[in-house]
Amino acid sequence: MYLVDGKAGAIACMLLSLLFLGTWPAFITLLERRGRLPQHTYLDYTITNLVAAVIIAFTFGEIGHSSNPDRPNFIDQLSQHNLSSVLFAMLGGIFLSLGNLSSQYAFAFVGLSVTEVISASICVVIGTTLNYFLDDKINRAEILFPGVGCFLIAVFLGSAVHKSNAKDNEAKLTGASHDYGNVMKTESGGKQTYALRGKTASYTRVYDTSEEATSPNSVFPCIADDLETGTDASGKKAKFGTAGFLIELENKRAIKVFGRSTLIGLALTFFAGLCFSLFSPSFNLATNDQWHTLKDGIPHLSVYTAFFYFSISSFTIATVLNLSFLYYPVLNLPKSSFKAYLMDWNGRGWAFLAGILCGFGNGLQFMGGQAAGYAAADAVQALPLVSTFWGVVLFGEYRRSSRRTYILLVSMLAMFAVAVAILMASSGQRKQVKSA
């Protein structure tokens, strides 16, 4: 199997992982904002996520150094008596799948940037501390823990950014907009009508949130075709950050957030962060057997074998949950069916790409962690730096926000940049341990 040796190779894996893990959530968010059901998207995503693990196992897990009793290749390990380590790997996959699933819904409520910042920071504060002790303290504590402290500060800044931005949006929707005027809402029989009254004309857009709605198309009946292009009756295009843009986004997206408590998004985000904080330590236990659960003479799981079992469990739990969500959806989403999922090709390619990026991103993180310590590899949790870039450029997050929101946002990202640099600087080098 191929082994990553030394700090340079480990840091290269971390940086590439950072790019992949920071990009895939943007594709998931893009599809939700276009109205695709998250159940459909996640089922597609989890298929290619597993494919990535299989590719890594049969390539990196089989090439390079010849298989030997201390370093068996991927296929050789499948028949060994290593059930305890396999179970740790599978437990890590379950944690990651639950975290990613929660994040998918949190993106709609809290935004791509803040969701990633808070969940990643919680992951580092808890997970990195656990990995430090599991890795026999190979990382430099005097550098590592100040970095953890920076991530903790980022959690509070992220919460403050979300609260400030929510107030900004509320002011846009309830007050006078420079572009469109006042926002009006009426509700009757499960239907909510949002209207923007402009300077020269008025128009409305209706969507149905009743239980009878069974498909994305029936949820968004449009009574003004010009709204599909984001323009008002006078032909003026809705700009990022305006009340008109927020109304258009709400009418198109799959997960409706108007009128919902912001605590829903924060609760989902904190739950995701807790799950993320446990998947890496579980994987660490699977590959290094710090609790000595393997019998004498049984080699530790290679990172590739562990990642294979990790992805199998992640795929299984994600498939079971999302198939059930098709028929029993959460957050008032419309019902769907397995047949409707199979027929839904709108954006499927983006969902497949998201799964591939996440799969290879996680694999590279574990490869770097096995070489330089999983505590240092948690530096890839600075992925919000990448996600925020996509959030601002693609989705117009924080456009036309208040000065307070901008200051908090810049402070949050600056703290993240400092934190990732410190965590990478704490990298150690793992000593190769022979089988017990």
C-alpha positions in Angstrom: 0.0 0.0 0.0 1.0 3.6 -0.5 2.2 5.4 2.7 2.4 9.1 3.3 5.7 9.8 5.0 6.9 13.0 6.7 5.3 16.4 7.4 5.5 17.7 3.8 3.4 14.9 2.4 0.9 15.2 5.3 0.5 18.9 4.9 -0.1 18.5 1.2 -2.8 16.0 1.9 -4.4 18.4 4.4 -4.4 21.3 2.0 -6.0 19.3 -0.8 -8.5 17.9 1.7 -9.3 21.4 2.8 -10.1 22.5 -0.7 -12.4 19.5 -1.4 -14.2 19.5 2.0 -14.8 23.3 1.7 -16.3 23.0 -1.8 -18.8 20.1 -1.6 -21.2 21.8 0.7 -21.6 24.6 -1.9 -23.0 22.1 -4.4 -25.4 20.8 -1.8 -26.6 24.3 -0.9 -26.9 25.2 -4.6 -29.3 22.4 -5.2 -31.5 23.1 -2.2 -31.7 26.8 -3.2 -32.9 25.6 -6.7 -35.7 23.6 -5.1 -34.4 20.1 -5.2 -35.5 18.0 -2.2 -32.6 17.4 0.2 -33.5 13.7 0.5 -32.9 13.3 -3.2 -29.6 15.2 -3.1 -28.2 13.3 -0.1 -29.0 9.9 -1.6 -27.1 10.8 -4.7 -24.3 12.3 -2.7 -23.8 9.2 -0.5 -23.5 6.9 -3.5 -20.5 8.6 -4.9 -19.1 9.2 -1.4 -18.9 5.4 -1.1 -17.4 5.1 -4.6 -14.6 7.4 -3.6 -13.7 5.2 -0.7 -13.7 2.1 -2.9 -11.4 3.8 -5.4 -9.0 4.8 -2.7 -9.0 1.3 -1.2 -8.2 -0.5 -4.4 -5.6 2.1 -5.6 -3.6 3.6 -2.7 -4.4 0.5 -0.5 -2.9 -1.8 -3.1 0.0 0.0 -4.7 3.4 1.1 -3.4 5.0 -1.0 -0.7 4.5 -4.8 -1.0 2.2 -6.4 1.5 3.9 -7.8 4.6 2.7 -9.1 8.0 3.2 -5.7 9.6 1.8 -3.6 6.7 -0.8 -5.7 4.9 -2.5 -4.3 1.8 -6.3 -3.6 1.7 -7.4 -7.0 0.3 -5.3 -9.0 2.7 -6.8 -7.2 5.7 -10.4 -8.0 4.7 -9.9 -11.6 6.0 -8.1 -10.8 9.2 -9.6 -11.0 12.7 -9.8 -7.2 13.4 -13.5 -6.8 14.2 -13.0 -4.4 17.1 -11.1 -2.0 14.9 -13.6 -2.4 12.1 -16.4 -1.4 14.6 -14.5 1.7 15.6 -14.2 2.7 12.0 -17.9 2.0 11.3 -18.8 4.1 14.4 -16.8 7.0 13.0 -18.7 6.7 9.7 -22.1 6.9 11.5 -21.0 10.0 13.3 -19.8 11.7 10.1 -23.0 10.8 8.2 -25.3 12.2 10.9 -23.1 15.3 11.0 -23.3 15.9 7.3 -27.0 15.1 7.2 -27.7 17.7 9.9 -25.5 20.3 8.2 -27.5 19.9 5.0 -30.6 21.2 6.7 -28.7 23.7 8.8 -27.3 25.4 5.6 -30.8 26.6 4.8 -31.5 28.1 8.2 -28.1 29.5 9.2 -26.3 29.8 5.9 -23.3 28.0 4.5 -20.6 30.1 6.1 -21.9 30.2 9.7 -22.9 26.5 9.7 -19.4 25.5 8.7 -17.7 27.8 11.1 -19.6 26.7 14.2 -19.7 23.0 13.4 -16.0 22.9 12.4 -15.0 24.8 15.5 -16.9 22.5 17.8 -15.2 19.6 16.0 -11.8 21.0 16.6 -12.4 22.0 20.3 -13.6 18.5 21.2 -12.1 16.2 18.6 -8.6 17.7 18.5 -8.3 17.4 22.2 -9.3 13.8 22.1 -7.0 13.0 19.2 -4.1 14.7 21.0 -4.2 12.2 23.9 -5.0 9.3 21.7 -2.0 10.1 19.5 0.3 9.8 22.6 0.8 13.6 22.5 2.9 13.6 19.3 1.7 17.1 18.5 3.3 20.1 20.3 0.8 21.1 23.1 2.2 24.6 23.5 1.2 25.3 19.9 -1.8 23.0 19.5 -4.0 24.2 22.3 -3.7 27.9 21.5 -5.0 26.9 18.1 -7.9 25.1 19.7 -8.6 28.3 21.7 -8.8 30.3 18.4 -11.4 27.8 17.1 -13.4 28.2 20.3 -13.4 32.0 19.8 -14.6 31.4 16.2 -17.6 29.5 17.6 -18.8 32.6 19.5 -18.0 34.9 16.6 -20.0 32.6 14.2 -23.0 32.7 16.4 -22.8 36.5 16.6 -22.5 36.7 12.8 -25.7 34.7 12.4 -27.6 36.7 14.9 -26.5 40.0 13.4 -27.3 38.8 9.8 -30.7 37.5 10.8 -31.5 41.0 12.2 -30.4 42.6 9.0 -32.7 40.3 6.9 -35.6 40.9 9.2 -35.2 44.7 8.8 -35.1 44.3 5.0 -38.3 42.2 5.0 -40.3 44.2 7.4 -39.2 47.7 6.5 -38.9 49.7 3.3 -36.6 48.3 0.7 -34.8 50.7 -1.6 -35.5 48.4 -4.5 -39.0 47.1 -3.9 -40.9 48.6 -1.0 -42.7 46.7 1.7 -43.1 43.0 2.1 -46.6 41.7 2.8 -47.7 38.2 3.8 -51.0 36.5 3.9 -51.8 32.9 4.9 -54.8 30.8 4.1 -55.4 27.0 3.9 -51.8 26.1 4.1 -50.8 28.6 1.5 -48.5 31.5 2.2 -48.4 34.4 -0.1 -45.5 36.9 -0.1 -46.0 40.1 -2.0 -43.5 42.8 -2.8 -45.1 46.2 -3.6 -42.7 48.2 -5.8 -42.7 51.8 -6.7 -44.6 51.3 -10.0 -46.4 48.0 -9.7 -47.2 45.1 -7.3 -47.0 41.4 -7.8 -47.2 38.2 -5.7 -45.8 34.8 -5.6 -47.5 31.8 -3.9 -46.2 28.5 -2.7 -48.2 25.6 -1.1 -47.0 24.2 2.2 -50.0 22.0 2.8 -49.7 18.3 3.4 -51.3 17.5 0.0 -48.2 18.9 -1.8 -46.3 15.8 -2.9 -43.6 17.0 -5.3 -41.3 20.0 -5.7 -43.2 21.1 -8.8 -46.5 21.2 -6.9 -45.0 23.2 -4.1 -44.0 26.2 -6.2 -46.9 27.3 -8.4 -45.9 30.7 -9.8 -48.6 33.2 -10.7 -46.1 35.7 -12.2 -43.7 34.3 -14.8 -41.4 37.3 -14.5 -40.5 36.2 -11.0 -38.8 33.1 -12.4 -36.1 35.3 -13.7 -35.8 37.3 -10.5 -37.3 40.5 -11.9 -40.2 42.6 -10.8 -43.1 43.9 -13.0 -41.1 46.8 -14.2 -38.3 44.4 -15.4 -35.8 45.3 -12.7 -33.7 42.3 -11.5 -33.6 41.5 -7.8 -30.1 42.2 -6.4 -28.2 40.1 -3.9 -29.1 41.1 -0.4 -32.3 43.0 -1.1 -35.8 42.1 0.2 -36.7 41.0 -3.4 -33.8 38.6 -3.5 -34.7 37.1 -0.2 -38.3 36.6 -1.3 -37.2 35.0 -4.6 -34.9 32.7 -2.7 -37.6 31.6 -0.3 -40.0 30.9 -3.1 -37.6 28.8 -5.0 -35.8 26.8 -2.3 -36.8 23.4 -1.0 -36.5 24.2 2.7 -38.7 27.1 3.8 -37.2 29.2 6.5 -39.4 32.3 6.7 -41.1 32.5 10.1 -38.9 29.7 11.5 -37.0 30.2 14.7 -33.3 30.7 14.3 -32.8 28.2 17.1 -33.7 25.4 14.7 -30.7 26.2 12.6 -28.3 26.7 15.5 -29.5 23.4 17.2 -28.8 21.5 13.9 -25.4 23.2 13.6 -24.3 22.3 17.2 -25.5 18.7 16.8 -23.5 18.5 13.5 -20.5 19.8 15.3 -20.8 17.3 18.1 -21.0 14.4 15.6 -18.0 15.8 13.6 -16.0 16.0 16.8 -16.3 12.2 17.4 -15.8 10.7 13.9 -12.0 11.5 13.8 -11.2 10.0 17.2 -13.2 6.9 16.3 -11.1 6.6 13.1 -8.0 7.2 15.2 -8.9 4.2 17.4 -9.6 2.1 14.4 -6.2 2.6 12.8 -3.9 2.8 15.9 -5.7 0.5 18.5 -4.7 2.7 21.5 -7.1 0.7 23.7 -5.4 -2.6 22.7 -8.5 -4.4 21.6 -6.7 -6.5 18.8 -5.3 -9.9 19.6 -1.5 -10.4 19.6 -0.1 -10.7 16.1 -3.0 -8.9 14.4 -1.8 -5.8 12.5 -3.5 -2.5 12.9 -6.0 -1.5 10.2 -4.4 0.5 7.5 -5.9 3.9 6.9 -7.4 2.6 3.6 -9.1 -0.4 5.1 -10.5 1.7 8.0 -11.8 4.3 5.5 -13.5 1.6 3.5 -15.5 0.3 6.5 -16.0 3.9 7.7 -17.6 4.7 4.3 -19.7 1.5 4.3 -21.4 2.5 7.6 -21.8 6.1 6.5 -23.5 5.0 3.3 -25.8 2.6 5.1 -27.1 5.0 7.8 -27.5 7.8 5.2 -29.4 5.5 2.8 -31.8 4.2 5.6 -32.5 7.7 7.0 -33.0 9.4 3.6 -35.3 6.7 2.2 -37.4 7.1 5.3 -37.4 10.9 4.8 -38.8 10.4 1.4 -42.1 9.2 2.9 -41.9 10.8 6.3 -40.1 14.2 5.7 -38.9 16.6 8.3 -39.2 20.4 8.6 -42.5 20.4 6.6 -40.8 19.3 3.4 -43.1 17.7 0.8 -43.4 13.9 0.6 -41.6 12.1 -2.2 -41.1 8.4 -3.2 -38.3 6.2 -4.4 -39.7 6.3 -7.9 -39.8 10.1 -7.8 -36.2 10.1 -6.6 -35.0 7.8 -9.4 -36.8 10.1 -12.0 -35.3 13.3 -10.5 -32.3 14.1 -12.7 -32.4 17.8 -12.0 -29.0 18.6 -10.6 -28.0 15.0 -10.0 -24.6 15.6 -11.5 -23.8 18.2 -8.9 -24.9 15.9 -6.1 -22.6 13.1 -7.5 -19.7 15.6 -7.7 -20.3 16.7 -4.1 -20.1 13.0 -2.9 -16.8 12.5 -4.8 -15.2 15.6 -3.4 -16.3 14.8 0.2 -15.1 11.2 -0.1 -11.6 12.1 -1.4 -11.4 15.0 1.0 -12.0 12.7 4.0 -9.6 10.1 2.6 -6.8 12.7 2.3 -7.5 14.0 5.8 -7.1 10.5 7.2 -3.9 9.9 5.1 -2.4 13.1 6.5 -3.5 12.3 10.0 -2.0 8.9 10.0 1.4 10.4 9.1 1.4 13.6 11.2 -1.2 13.1 13.9 -4.9 13.3 13.7 -4.9 16.4 16.0 -2.9 18.3 13.4 -5.0 16.9 10.6 -8.0 18.6 12.1 -6.6 21.8 10.5 -8.8 20.8 7.6 -11.7 22.0 9.7 -10.7 25.4 8.4 -12.8 24.4 5.4 -15.2 27.3 6.2 -12.6 29.6 4.7 -13.4 27.9 1.4 -17.1 27.5 2.0 -17.5 31.2 2.9 -15.8 32.2 -0.4 -18.4 30.1 -2.2 -21.2 31.4 0.0 -20.4 35.1 -0.8 -19.6 34.6 -4.5 -22.3 32.1 -5.5 -25.1 32.8 -3.0 -24.8 36.4 -2.1 -24.5 35.7 1.6 -24.0 38.9 3.7 -24.6 41.2 0.7 -25.9 44.6 1.8 -25.6 43.6 5.5 -24.8 46.0 8.3 -21.4 47.2 9.3 -21.6 45.2 12.5 -22.2 42.0 10.5 -19.2 42.7 8.3 -16.9 43.4 11.2 -18.0 40.1 12.9 -17.6 38.2 9.7 -14.1 39.4 9.0 -13.1 38.8 12.7 -14.5 35.2 12.4 -12.5 34.4 9.3 -9.4 36.0 10.6 -9.6 33.9 13.7 -10.0 30.8 11.5 -7.0 31.7 9.5 -4.9 32.0 12.6 -6.2 28.8 14.0 -5.5 26.6 10.9 -1.9 28.0 10.7 -1.3 27.1 14.4 -2.8 23.6 14.1 -0.6 22.8 11.1 2.5 24.2 12.9 1.8 21.7 15.7 2.3 18.7 13.3 4.4 15.9 14.6 5.5 12.6 13.0 4.0 9.3 14.0 6.4 6.4 14.8 5.5 3.3 12.8 4.3 0.7 15.3 4.5 -3.0 14.5 1.7 -5.4 15.2 1.2 -6.5 18.8 
